[in-house]
Amino acid sequence: MKKLTIGVITYNNSVEQLTQLSKSLRLAAEHLTVPNRLVELLVIDNGAESHWPEPVCNMAKLPSQGNIGFSKGMNCLMDAAFRDSTCDAFLCLNPDGALHRMALQAMIETFERESQALLEARQFPEEHPKPYDETTFDTPWASGACLLIPRVIWQRLGGFDSNLFMYLEDVDLSWRARSAGFSVKVVPSALFGHAVLGRKPNRDIAKFLLLSGRYLARKWQNEEFQDWAERELVSQGFFASRKDIPAVVSSSDEPSALDFGVADFDNLFYFSIPRWT
């Protein structure tokens, strides 16, 4: 018997959001017909205590550690999940979305064929603008909104880079996976409802994104992008001058383990040639 563990980090999510996700999880689990496969849900609260409106299959909560960010939160969930030797795959899932009823079936079927790949569900109604090959389904990087991480990749890479508090940890993980010889693929038939285009501009998000981009550029040795990110942090009023920006924390990854050729900083925060703009 193999187990798929689904990890969710909440941060003051509404009852409506958790109700939507809970119902979609139950429906997707009911439509999972892969034999000898269990599904469990692990949750950690980065904000206020979350109250799920109805029981979800084999749900458990880890003790909250406060707002530790996305990377550290997901790493805690992965560490807990993979301590169980029957867990061979972990699914990162955003709390503000919903799975199509056949999404888990499509993800697991693909995982059993592609056990050496990060697998990303296809988002709707606004599909992600980065490209993927329509034959191999290879993609430059995978979004963490609905992302399956096989045990073998977790064992090799150790999860997300915890220096990235929020944003771009999925880009970094994808590049590290490709550097290590793994694949990164989209599963087009696995749909994850995630409406993001209507969101209002948020200065906190813009600041986190630029800081994460700056760290990513330093780690992947792209001075031009790091310089651009620092100039944007000042020009957008987040810091008075470049000397006021906090120092970049050193990465624990050995540069020799990184294939800098897989990193694409030429298209700003698309990190690939966009399918459309």
Backbone as JSON, one array per atom type, in Angstrom:
{
  "sequence": "MKKLTIGVITYNNSVEQLTQLSKSLRLAAEHLTVPNRLVELLVIDNGAESHWPEPVCNMAKLPSQGNIGFSKGMNCLMDAAFRDSTCDAFLCLNPDGALHRMALQAMIETFERESQALLEARQFPEEHPKPYDETTFDTPWASGACLLIPRVIWQRLGGFDSNLFMYLEDVDLSWRARSAGFSVKVVPSALFGHAVLGRKPNRDIAKFLLLSGRYLARKWQNEEFQDWAERELVSQGFFASRKDIPAVVSSSDEPSALDFGVADFDNLFYFSIPRWT",
  "N": [[0.85, -1.2, 0.0], [0.67, 2.15, -0.96], [1.21, 5.62, -0.2], [-0.13, 8.83, -0.83], [0.66, 11.92, 0.26], [-0.87, 14.94, 0.99], [0.01, 18.25, 1.3], [-0.82, 21.19, 3.04], [-0.5, 24.6, 3.66], [-1.89, 26.94, 5.75], [-2.89, 30.37, 5.93], [-4.52, 32.42, 7.58], [-6.81, 31.84, 6.11], [-10.08, 32.03, 4.64], [-13.24, 30.66, 5.8], [-14.79, 29.97, 3.64], [-12.9, 29.47, 1.63], [-11.53, 27.23, 2.67], [-13.62, 25.45, 2.87], [-14.28, 25.09, 0.17], [-11.87, 23.94, -0.78], [-11.77, 21.62, 0.82], [-14.08, 20.17, 0.03], [-13.39, 19.69, -2.64], [-11.14, 18.11, -2.35], [-12.18, 15.81, -1.16], [-13.88, 14.91, -3.19], [-12.03, 14.46, -5.26], [-10.45, 12.48, -4.1], [-12.33, 10.44, -3.88], [-12.61, 9.78, -6.53], [-10.26, 8.61, -7.17], [-8.87, 5.89, -8.5], [-6.67, 4.31, -8.59], [-5.11, 1.33, -7.72], [-4.34, 0.15, -4.36], [-3.62, 2.57, -3.06], [-3.4, 5.12, -0.78], [-4.68, 8.22, 0.56], [-3.7, 11.06, 2.33], [-4.04, 14.03, 4.36], [-2.01, 16.63, 5.4], [-1.65, 19.41, 7.51], [-0.44, 22.65, 8.26], [-0.59, 25.56, 10.21], [0.23, 28.77, 9.39], [-0.72, 31.15, 10.17], [-3.55, 32.34, 11.93], [-5.36, 29.8, 13.79], [-6.63, 27.27, 11.76], [-9.91, 26.34, 10.77], [-11.41, 23.66, 9.66], [-14.24, 22.93, 7.76], [-15.44, 20.43, 7.58], [-14.74, 16.94, 8.11], [-11.77, 15.76, 6.57], [-10.34, 13.28, 4.48], [-8.33, 11.22, 6.43], [-6.99, 13.34, 7.88], [-4.5, 15.38, 9.41], [-2.92, 17.62, 11.73], [0.02, 19.57, 12.02], [1.83, 21.01, 14.77], [1.57, 24.54, 15.05], [4.14, 26.83, 14.15], [4.15, 29.48, 14.1], [4.41, 32.21, 11.74], [6.26, 30.92, 9.53], [6.86, 31.0, 6.91], [6.54, 29.92, 3.42], [8.38, 28.0, 2.33], [9.74, 26.83, 4.58], [7.5, 25.92, 5.97], [6.36, 24.03, 4.17], [8.53, 22.28, 4.02], [8.55, 21.27, 6.63], [6.14, 19.83, 6.56], [6.73, 17.99, 4.53], [8.9, 16.6, 5.67], [7.59, 15.34, 7.79], [5.75, 13.8, 6.37], [7.32, 12.04, 4.75], [8.6, 10.55, 6.66], [7.1, 8.36, 7.03], [7.44, 5.32, 5.61], [5.8, 4.32, 3.64], [4.91, 6.42, 2.18], [5.28, 7.7, -0.92], [5.06, 9.93, -2.45], [4.53, 13.45, -2.42], [2.21, 16.05, -2.3], [2.19, 19.38, -2.83], [-0.12, 21.89, -2.01], [-2.05, 24.71, -2.62], [-4.1, 26.63, -0.36], [-6.08, 28.25, -1.37], [-7.49, 27.33, -3.56], [-8.93, 24.81, -5.75], [-9.29, 21.34, -6.42], [-9.9, 19.65, -9.48], [-12.23, 16.98, -9.94], [-10.98, 14.76, -11.12], [-8.32, 15.21, -10.79], [-6.39, 14.18, -8.91], [-6.29, 11.53, -9.73], [-5.2, 11.79, -12.32], [-2.71, 12.91, -11.68], [-1.48, 10.89, -10.1], [-1.48, 8.69, -11.86], [0.26, 9.71, -13.81], [2.55, 10.09, -12.24], [3.23, 7.44, -11.65], [4.22, 6.65, -14.05], [6.19, 8.51, -14.47], [8.26, 8.69, -12.38], [10.51, 10.06, -11.72], [10.26, 12.78, -11.8], [9.35, 16.18, -11.15], [5.99, 17.12, -10.85], [3.51, 19.12, -12.14], [0.25, 20.38, -11.73], [-2.19, 21.56, -14.09], [-3.19, 24.87, -14.11], [-6.36, 26.53, -13.81], [-9.06, 28.96, -14.0], [-7.28, 30.59, -15.31], [-4.65, 29.81, -17.09], [-1.23, 29.07, -16.43], [1.31, 31.24, -17.75], [3.79, 30.24, -18.58], [5.69, 28.09, -20.8], [5.09, 24.69, -22.04], [6.17, 21.56, -23.35], [4.2, 20.04, -25.77], [4.25, 17.4, -26.33], [6.15, 15.92, -24.74], [5.6, 17.15, -22.37], [7.41, 18.49, -20.84], [8.59, 21.24, -18.89], [10.01, 24.47, -18.14], [10.06, 25.2, -15.41], [8.21, 24.44, -12.41], [5.14, 25.41, -10.95], [4.47, 25.87, -7.47], [1.87, 25.77, -6.58], [0.2, 23.59, -7.0], [1.78, 20.9, -6.78], [3.48, 17.94, -7.33], [5.84, 16.12, -5.56], [8.14, 13.65, -5.83], [9.32, 11.05, -3.6], [11.98, 10.3, -4.16], [13.14, 12.58, -5.27], [12.91, 14.4, -3.18], [14.58, 13.1, -1.33], [17.02, 13.46, -2.57], [17.3, 16.24, -2.94], [16.26, 17.53, -0.7], [13.96, 19.14, -0.32], [12.44, 22.46, -0.34], [14.34, 25.54, -0.68], [15.01, 27.01, 2.26], [15.76, 29.61, 2.69], [14.27, 31.17, 1.08], [11.65, 32.87, 1.86], [9.09, 33.34, 0.89], [7.73, 32.93, -2.31], [9.15, 32.06, -5.43], [10.48, 29.84, -4.54], [9.64, 27.55, -5.76], [10.57, 27.84, -8.37], [13.32, 27.75, -7.92], [13.57, 25.13, -6.81], [12.79, 23.62, -9.02], [14.84, 24.23, -10.88], [17.02, 23.2, -9.48], [16.27, 20.52, -9.44], [16.37, 19.87, -12.19], [19.07, 20.36, -12.59], [20.09, 18.2, -11.22], [19.45, 16.11, -12.83], [16.82, 15.3, -12.95], [13.41, 15.43, -14.24], [11.05, 18.03, -15.11], [7.69, 18.49, -15.25], [4.48, 19.25, -16.73], [1.16, 18.24, -15.98], [-1.3, 18.09, -18.01], [-3.95, 17.14, -17.9], [-4.61, 17.18, -15.27], [-6.33, 19.25, -13.35], [-6.24, 22.3, -11.58], [-8.08, 24.54, -9.89], [-7.47, 27.91, -9.69], [-7.75, 31.01, -9.25], [-6.13, 33.88, -10.04], [-5.62, 36.18, -11.48], [-7.3, 38.32, -11.02], [-6.51, 39.56, -8.72], [-5.81, 42.3, -6.54], [-3.22, 44.8, -6.77], [-0.48, 44.41, -4.54], [1.65, 45.73, -2.21], [3.27, 44.46, -0.34], [3.52, 41.9, -1.4], [4.87, 42.53, -3.77], [7.29, 43.44, -2.73], [8.3, 41.14, -1.37], [8.58, 39.48, -3.59], [10.55, 40.75, -5.13], [12.71, 40.68, -3.34], [13.03, 37.92, -3.1], [13.65, 37.34, -5.75], [16.08, 38.66, -5.97], [17.66, 37.15, -4.17], [17.56, 34.66, -5.47], [18.87, 35.27, -7.86], [21.44, 35.85, -6.91], [22.16, 33.36, -5.84], [22.11, 31.76, -8.14], [23.98, 32.98, -9.61], [23.64, 35.34, -11.26], [24.41, 38.33, -11.97], [23.35, 40.54, -13.29], [20.52, 40.36, -13.07], [20.29, 40.43, -10.3], [21.25, 43.01, -9.81], [19.26, 44.49, -11.14], [16.97, 43.82, -9.59], [17.66, 44.95, -7.11], [17.78, 47.65, -7.79], [15.09, 48.04, -8.41], [13.9, 47.61, -5.91], [14.67, 49.87, -4.57], [13.74, 51.96, -6.27], [11.0, 51.55, -6.18], [10.44, 52.31, -3.65], [10.81, 50.69, -1.4], [13.16, 50.55, 0.0], [15.47, 53.03, 1.14], [17.95, 53.33, -0.05], [20.37, 51.37, -1.88], [22.24, 50.39, -0.1], [20.79, 50.04, 2.16], [19.34, 47.75, 1.87], [18.85, 44.52, 3.16], [21.59, 42.23, 3.71], [22.34, 39.57, 1.44], [21.48, 36.3, 2.26], [23.61, 33.51, 2.57], [23.5, 30.66, 0.43], [22.87, 27.22, 1.15], [23.31, 25.34, -0.73], [25.7, 23.68, -2.72], [27.61, 25.36, -5.12], [28.69, 23.8, -7.17], [26.81, 21.86, -7.54], [24.86, 22.97, -9.01], [23.49, 23.57, -12.14], [24.06, 26.16, -13.94], [23.19, 26.76, -16.42], [20.52, 26.05, -16.71], [19.05, 28.02, -15.6], [16.96, 30.81, -16.19], [16.99, 34.07, -16.54], [16.35, 35.98, -18.31], [13.79, 36.77, -18.92], [12.61, 38.19, -16.91], [10.32, 37.94, -14.21], [8.93, 35.84, -15.36], [10.69, 33.79, -15.85], [11.15, 32.2, -18.03], [10.58, 31.89, -21.55], [7.6, 33.46, -22.2], [4.39, 31.97, -22.91], [2.39, 33.59, -23.71], [1.81, 37.14, -23.46]],
  "CA": [[0.0, 0.0, 0.0], [1.43, 3.39, -1.06], [0.47, 6.77, 0.31], [0.07, 10.19, -1.31], [0.39, 12.91, 1.3], [-1.14, 16.29, 0.49], [0.41, 19.24, 2.3], [-1.45, 22.51, 2.9], [-0.16, 25.65, 4.63], [-2.91, 27.97, 5.8], [-2.52, 31.67, 6.48], [-5.74, 33.21, 7.78], [-7.75, 31.6, 5.01], [-11.49, 32.12, 5.01], [-14.0, 29.41, 5.87], [-15.25, 29.66, 2.28], [-11.78, 28.86, 0.9], [-11.26, 25.89, 3.2], [-14.76, 24.62, 2.49], [-14.11, 24.76, -1.25], [-10.76, 22.99, -0.93], [-12.15, 20.37, 1.47], [-15.01, 19.46, -0.84], [-12.7, 19.23, -3.85], [-10.26, 17.02, -1.94], [-12.99, 14.61, -0.95], [-14.35, 14.45, -4.5], [-10.89, 13.93, -6.01], [-10.06, 11.22, -3.46], [-13.33, 9.44, -4.23], [-12.43, 9.39, -7.94], [-8.95, 8.0, -7.34], [-9.1, 4.45, -8.67], [-5.39, 3.6, -8.63], [-5.16, 0.34, -6.64], [-3.36, 0.19, -3.28], [-3.17, 3.95, -2.89], [-4.07, 5.9, 0.26], [-4.49, 9.66, 0.52], [-3.81, 11.74, 3.61], [-3.85, 15.47, 4.33], [-1.28, 17.23, 6.5], [-1.86, 20.86, 7.52], [0.22, 23.49, 9.26], [-1.12, 26.93, 10.18], [1.22, 29.86, 9.54], [-1.43, 32.28, 10.76], [-4.51, 31.91, 12.94], [-5.75, 28.4, 13.7], [-7.61, 27.03, 10.7], [-11.05, 25.51, 11.15], [-11.93, 23.0, 8.47], [-15.68, 22.81, 7.97], [-15.87, 19.05, 7.61], [-13.58, 16.06, 8.14], [-11.15, 15.42, 5.3], [-9.76, 11.94, 4.6], [-7.07, 11.03, 7.15], [-6.39, 14.66, 8.07], [-3.75, 15.62, 10.65], [-2.29, 18.94, 11.79], [1.26, 19.75, 12.75], [1.78, 22.19, 15.63], [1.98, 25.78, 14.41], [5.39, 27.46, 14.6], [4.04, 30.88, 13.71], [4.54, 32.43, 10.3], [7.61, 30.52, 9.17], [7.02, 31.1, 5.46], [6.08, 28.78, 2.62], [9.4, 26.97, 2.18], [9.93, 26.11, 5.84], [6.26, 25.22, 6.28], [6.26, 22.84, 3.33], [9.58, 21.35, 4.4], [8.07, 20.58, 7.83], [5.13, 18.87, 6.15], [7.39, 16.91, 3.79], [9.67, 15.79, 6.6], [6.64, 14.5, 8.51], [5.14, 12.85, 5.43], [8.25, 11.02, 4.27], [9.01, 9.66, 7.75], [6.34, 7.14, 6.78], [8.08, 4.68, 4.46], [4.82, 4.02, 2.59], [4.64, 7.64, 1.41], [6.23, 7.82, -2.03], [4.84, 11.18, -3.16], [3.99, 14.54, -1.62], [1.56, 17.04, -3.16], [2.01, 20.73, -2.31], [-1.41, 22.38, -2.48], [-2.45, 26.01, -2.07], [-5.42, 26.56, 0.27], [-7.04, 29.15, -2.02], [-7.87, 26.77, -4.85], [-9.76, 23.6, -5.71], [-8.93, 20.29, -7.36], [-10.9, 18.98, -10.3], [-12.49, 15.66, -9.37], [-10.09, 13.75, -11.68], [-6.95, 15.72, -10.73], [-5.49, 13.25, -8.23], [-6.15, 10.36, -10.6], [-4.26, 12.13, -13.39], [-1.38, 13.12, -11.1], [-0.9, 9.62, -9.68], [-1.21, 7.9, -13.06], [1.47, 10.25, -14.43], [3.65, 9.8, -11.33], [3.63, 6.04, -11.77], [5.01, 6.55, -15.28], [7.26, 9.51, -14.42], [8.59, 8.75, -10.95], [11.73, 10.86, -11.56], [9.93, 14.12, -12.27], [8.4, 17.07, -10.49], [4.78, 17.15, -11.67], [2.67, 20.29, -11.86], [-1.1, 20.4, -12.29], [-2.49, 22.72, -14.96], [-4.1, 25.78, -13.42], [-7.45, 27.13, -14.56], [-9.36, 29.31, -15.4], [-6.16, 31.31, -15.91], [-3.51, 28.92, -17.19], [0.06, 29.73, -16.23], [1.82, 31.63, -19.06], [5.05, 29.61, -19.0], [5.44, 27.06, -21.82], [5.45, 23.29, -21.84], [6.18, 20.79, -24.58], [2.91, 19.36, -25.9], [4.49, 15.95, -26.5], [6.81, 15.38, -23.54], [5.06, 17.91, -21.24], [8.48, 19.14, -20.1], [8.41, 22.67, -18.68], [11.24, 24.98, -17.52], [9.92, 25.13, -13.95], [6.85, 24.07, -12.01], [4.54, 26.19, -9.88], [4.21, 25.15, -6.24], [0.46, 25.85, -6.17], [-0.25, 22.18, -6.98], [3.04, 20.33, -7.25], [3.81, 16.63, -6.77], [7.28, 15.9, -5.36], [8.42, 12.26, -5.49], [10.25, 10.81, -2.51], [13.36, 10.22, -4.64], [13.64, 13.94, -5.45], [13.06, 14.94, -1.83], [15.78, 12.5, -0.73], [18.22, 14.01, -3.23], [17.39, 17.7, -2.87], [15.9, 18.0, 0.62], [12.85, 20.09, -0.27], [12.64, 23.84, -0.79], [15.38, 26.36, -0.06], [14.33, 27.73, 3.33], [16.11, 31.04, 2.66], [13.21, 31.84, 0.34], [10.5, 32.9, 2.77], [7.87, 33.24, 0.07], [7.87, 33.18, -3.74], [10.27, 31.59, -6.24], [11.04, 28.59, -4.05], [9.32, 26.53, -6.75], [11.51, 28.03, -9.48], [14.62, 27.25, -7.45], [13.5, 23.67, -6.7], [12.76, 23.09, -10.38], [16.18, 24.34, -11.46], [17.87, 22.23, -8.78], [15.89, 19.19, -9.92], [16.93, 19.71, -13.54], [20.53, 20.27, -12.42], [20.39, 16.86, -10.7], [19.09, 15.12, -13.83], [15.41, 14.98, -12.93], [12.57, 16.17, -15.17], [9.99, 18.89, -14.58], [6.64, 18.32, -16.25], [3.08, 19.62, -16.5], [0.15, 17.2, -16.23], [-2.4, 18.92, -18.53], [-5.27, 16.63, -17.55], [-4.84, 17.42, -13.83], [-6.72, 20.65, -13.28], [-6.31, 22.92, -10.26], [-8.7, 25.86, -9.99], [-6.67, 28.87, -8.93], [-7.98, 32.3, -9.88], [-5.17, 34.83, -9.49], [-5.44, 37.38, -12.3], [-8.12, 39.42, -10.53], [-6.02, 40.08, -7.45], [-5.38, 43.69, -6.53], [-1.78, 44.97, -6.48], [-0.15, 44.36, -3.12], [3.05, 46.15, -2.08], [4.02, 43.45, 0.41], [3.85, 40.84, -2.34], [5.89, 43.06, -4.67], [8.56, 43.49, -2.0], [8.77, 39.76, -1.19], [8.95, 38.94, -4.89], [11.83, 41.34, -5.52], [13.74, 40.15, -2.45], [13.27, 36.53, -3.48], [14.34, 37.38, -7.03], [17.47, 39.06, -5.68], [18.35, 35.99, -3.6], [17.66, 33.65, -6.51], [19.91, 35.7, -8.8], [22.73, 35.69, -6.24], [22.42, 31.93, -5.73], [22.34, 31.21, -9.47], [25.09, 33.76, -10.16], [23.25, 36.25, -12.34], [24.61, 39.66, -11.4], [22.48, 41.5, -13.97], [19.19, 40.3, -12.47], [20.41, 40.91, -8.92], [21.35, 44.46, -9.89], [17.92, 45.0, -11.5], [16.07, 43.66, -8.44], [18.04, 45.93, -6.09], [17.35, 48.97, -8.27], [13.64, 48.1, -8.28], [13.57, 47.73, -4.49], [14.86, 51.29, -4.2], [12.89, 52.84, -7.07], [9.62, 51.38, -5.75], [10.3, 52.89, -2.32], [10.88, 49.72, -0.3], [14.36, 50.91, 0.74], [15.93, 54.37, 0.77], [19.1, 53.18, -0.94], [20.79, 49.96, -2.0], [22.98, 49.97, 1.09], [19.81, 49.73, 3.21], [18.75, 46.43, 1.62], [19.57, 43.51, 3.96], [22.55, 41.39, 3.0], [21.81, 38.3, 0.93], [21.9, 35.13, 3.04], [24.3, 32.51, 1.75], [22.79, 29.42, 0.17], [23.52, 25.99, 1.61], [23.58, 24.49, -1.89], [27.02, 23.8, -3.32], [27.52, 25.84, -6.52], [29.04, 22.74, -8.11], [25.62, 21.02, -7.77], [23.9, 23.75, -9.78], [23.76, 23.79, -13.56], [23.61, 27.53, -14.16], [22.6, 26.86, -17.75], [19.07, 25.85, -16.7], [18.41, 29.23, -15.06], [16.58, 31.79, -17.21], [16.66, 35.37, -15.96], [16.19, 36.93, -19.4], [12.39, 37.15, -19.07], [12.19, 38.7, -15.6], [9.68, 36.98, -13.32], [8.42, 34.67, -16.07], [11.75, 32.8, -15.76], [11.11, 31.41, -19.24], [9.88, 32.61, -22.61], [6.16, 33.25, -21.93], [3.53, 31.5, -24.01], [1.7, 34.81, -24.11], [2.06, 38.24, -22.52]],
  "C": [[0.89, 1.25, 0.0], [0.55, 4.57, -0.66], [0.87, 8.03, -0.44], [-0.29, 11.12, -0.17], [0.24, 14.27, 0.67], [-0.83, 17.28, 1.61], [-0.19, 20.6, 2.02], [-0.96, 23.41, 4.02], [-1.27, 26.68, 4.6], [-2.31, 29.27, 6.36], [-3.77, 32.55, 6.5], [-6.71, 33.05, 6.62], [-9.18, 31.61, 5.51], [-12.12, 30.74, 5.08], [-14.45, 28.99, 4.47], [-14.13, 28.98, 1.48], [-11.53, 27.44, 1.37], [-12.4, 24.93, 2.9], [-14.63, 24.16, 1.03], [-13.02, 23.73, -1.43], [-11.13, 21.63, -0.35], [-13.08, 19.54, 0.58], [-14.31, 18.9, -2.07], [-11.75, 18.08, -3.52], [-11.03, 15.71, -1.79], [-13.43, 14.03, -2.31], [-13.21, 13.82, -5.29], [-10.42, 12.6, -5.43], [-11.03, 10.1, -3.81], [-13.17, 8.93, -5.66], [-11.05, 8.8, -8.2], [-9.09, 6.49, -7.35], [-7.81, 3.66, -8.78], [-5.37, 2.61, -7.47], [-4.06, 0.54, -5.61], [-2.76, 1.58, -3.07], [-4.03, 4.65, -1.84], [-3.76, 7.38, 0.07], [-4.64, 10.22, 1.93], [-3.55, 13.22, 3.43], [-3.11, 15.9, 5.59], [-1.38, 18.75, 6.38], [-0.97, 21.49, 8.57], [-0.3, 24.91, 9.09], [0.01, 27.92, 10.39], [0.59, 31.11, 10.12], [-2.32, 31.8, 11.88], [-4.87, 30.44, 12.74], [-6.84, 28.23, 12.64], [-8.69, 26.08, 11.2], [-11.67, 24.94, 9.89], [-13.39, 22.64, 8.71], [-16.18, 21.39, 8.08], [-14.65, 18.15, 7.58], [-13.09, 15.76, 6.72], [-10.4, 14.1, 5.51], [-8.41, 11.95, 5.32], [-6.31, 12.35, 7.35], [-5.68, 14.75, 9.41], [-3.13, 17.01, 10.57], [-0.97, 18.85, 12.54], [1.14, 20.98, 13.64], [2.28, 23.43, 14.89], [3.28, 26.28, 15.01], [5.37, 28.96, 14.32], [4.2, 31.0, 12.2], [5.98, 32.16, 9.87], [7.85, 30.56, 7.66], [6.62, 29.81, 4.75], [7.12, 27.66, 2.58], [9.57, 26.15, 3.45], [8.68, 25.32, 6.21], [6.12, 23.94, 5.48], [7.33, 21.82, 3.67], [9.2, 20.59, 5.68], [7.06, 19.5, 7.47], [5.76, 17.7, 5.4], [8.18, 16.01, 4.71], [8.75, 14.82, 7.36], [6.06, 13.42, 7.59], [6.09, 11.7, 5.09], [8.89, 10.21, 5.4], [8.26, 8.33, 7.66], [6.87, 6.51, 5.5], [7.11, 4.34, 3.34], [4.49, 5.24, 1.74], [5.7, 7.78, 0.33], [6.07, 9.11, -2.81], [4.16, 12.19, -2.25], [3.43, 15.59, -2.57], [1.42, 18.36, -2.41], [0.71, 21.29, -2.88], [-1.73, 23.7, -1.81], [-3.86, 25.93, -1.47], [-6.49, 27.4, -0.43], [-7.45, 28.64, -3.4], [-8.73, 25.55, -4.67], [-9.29, 22.62, -6.78], [-10.13, 19.87, -8.2], [-11.06, 17.56, -9.78], [-11.55, 14.58, -9.9], [-8.61, 14.14, -11.54], [-5.99, 14.74, -10.06], [-5.26, 11.99, -9.06], [-5.11, 10.63, -11.69], [-2.85, 12.29, -12.84], [-0.73, 11.79, -10.74], [-0.59, 8.73, -10.88], [0.08, 8.38, -13.73], [2.69, 9.95, -13.56], [4.13, 8.36, -11.46], [4.37, 5.76, -13.07], [6.27, 7.41, -15.21], [7.69, 9.72, -12.97], [9.84, 9.58, -10.66], [11.49, 12.31, -11.97], [9.09, 14.89, -11.25], [7.2, 17.21, -11.41], [3.87, 18.28, -11.21], [1.29, 20.14, -12.49], [-1.28, 21.64, -13.16], [-3.53, 23.6, -14.29], [-5.18, 26.31, -14.36], [-8.26, 27.99, -13.6], [-8.26, 30.11, -16.09], [-4.94, 30.39, -15.93], [-2.22, 29.7, -17.05], [0.69, 30.05, -17.59], [3.13, 30.98, -19.47], [4.76, 28.43, -19.94], [5.64, 25.65, -21.3], [5.34, 22.57, -23.18], [4.91, 19.96, -24.67], [3.05, 17.87, -26.16], [5.08, 15.33, -25.24], [6.26, 15.98, -22.25], [6.15, 18.48, -20.34], [8.23, 20.64, -20.02], [9.64, 23.19, -17.94], [11.22, 24.94, -15.99], [8.46, 24.9, -13.61], [6.37, 24.94, -10.85], [4.24, 25.32, -8.67], [2.77, 25.17, -5.79], [-0.18, 24.47, -6.09], [0.86, 21.36, -7.61], [3.31, 19.01, -6.55], [5.32, 16.45, -6.76], [7.5, 14.44, -4.98], [9.43, 12.14, -4.35], [11.7, 10.87, -2.99], [13.95, 11.61, -4.84], [13.83, 14.61, -4.1], [14.32, 14.39, -1.17], [17.05, 13.11, -1.3], [18.4, 15.5, -2.95], [17.0, 18.29, -1.51], [14.81, 19.05, 0.68], [13.22, 21.47, -0.77], [13.8, 24.51, -0.07], [14.72, 27.25, 0.98], [14.74, 29.19, 3.44], [15.09, 31.86, 1.88], [11.94, 31.79, 1.19], [9.2, 32.68, 2.0], [8.18, 33.69, -1.35], [9.22, 32.68, -4.28], [10.96, 30.36, -5.69], [10.76, 27.44, -5.02], [10.22, 26.62, -7.97], [12.86, 27.42, -9.11], [14.63, 25.72, -7.37], [13.52, 23.03, -8.09], [14.14, 23.13, -11.03], [17.15, 23.37, -10.8], [17.57, 20.81, -9.23], [16.48, 18.93, -11.31], [18.45, 19.6, -13.48], [20.94, 18.87, -12.0], [19.97, 15.76, -11.66], [17.65, 14.67, -13.8], [14.66, 15.81, -13.98], [11.58, 17.05, -14.42], [8.9, 18.92, -15.64], [5.3, 18.88, -15.77], [2.21, 18.4, -16.77], [-1.11, 17.92, -16.71], [-3.78, 18.44, -18.11], [-5.58, 16.74, -16.06], [-5.09, 18.89, -13.63], [-6.81, 21.12, -11.83], [-6.87, 24.33, -10.43], [-7.99, 26.85, -9.09], [-6.76, 30.22, -9.62], [-7.08, 33.35, -9.25], [-5.11, 36.15, -10.26], [-6.25, 38.56, -11.79], [-7.65, 40.03, -9.23], [-5.56, 41.52, -7.58], [-3.88, 43.78, -6.24], [-1.54, 45.05, -4.98], [1.33, 44.66, -2.95], [3.87, 45.13, -1.29], [4.45, 42.31, -0.51], [4.96, 41.29, -3.29], [7.26, 43.07, -4.0], [9.14, 42.08, -1.82], [9.28, 39.18, -2.51], [10.33, 39.46, -5.32], [12.97, 40.82, -4.63], [14.07, 38.7, -2.79], [14.01, 36.46, -4.81], [15.81, 37.74, -6.87], [18.26, 37.89, -5.12], [18.58, 34.92, -4.67], [18.79, 34.0, -7.48], [21.3, 35.54, -8.19], [23.11, 34.2, -6.19], [22.81, 31.34, -7.08], [23.29, 32.07, -10.3], [24.71, 34.57, -11.4], [23.29, 37.68, -11.79], [23.68, 40.7, -12.01], [21.09, 41.53, -13.34], [19.24, 40.78, -11.02], [20.48, 42.43, -8.89], [19.99, 45.08, -10.2], [16.98, 44.93, -10.3], [16.39, 44.69, -7.36], [17.63, 47.34, -6.51], [15.84, 49.13, -8.14], [13.2, 48.25, -6.81], [13.71, 49.17, -4.01], [13.88, 52.17, -4.96], [11.42, 52.73, -6.68], [9.4, 51.79, -4.29], [10.35, 51.92, -1.16], [12.1, 49.98, 0.59], [14.84, 52.27, 0.24], [17.1, 54.32, -0.2], [19.5, 51.71, -0.97], [21.55, 49.49, -0.77], [22.06, 49.64, 2.25], [19.15, 48.37, 3.02], [19.53, 45.4, 2.43], [20.5, 42.67, 3.11], [21.89, 40.09, 2.56], [22.37, 37.16, 1.76], [22.55, 34.12, 2.11], [23.47, 31.25, 1.61], [23.59, 28.23, 0.7], [23.84, 25.05, 0.46], [24.99, 24.74, -2.42], [26.89, 24.29, -4.76], [27.82, 24.75, -7.53], [27.85, 21.82, -8.41], [24.6, 21.72, -8.64], [24.37, 23.89, -11.22], [23.21, 25.16, -13.91], [22.97, 27.72, -15.52], [21.1, 26.66, -17.76], [18.33, 27.1, -16.23], [18.15, 30.24, -16.17], [16.12, 33.07, -16.52], [16.35, 36.41, -17.04], [14.77, 37.47, -19.53], [11.77, 37.58, -17.75], [11.46, 37.61, -14.83], [8.89, 35.88, -14.04], [9.4, 33.5, -15.93], [11.69, 31.78, -16.9], [10.48, 32.3, -20.31], [8.4, 32.4, -22.41], [5.41, 32.77, -23.17], [2.71, 32.66, -24.56], [2.01, 35.87, -23.09], [0.88, 39.18, -22.53]]
}
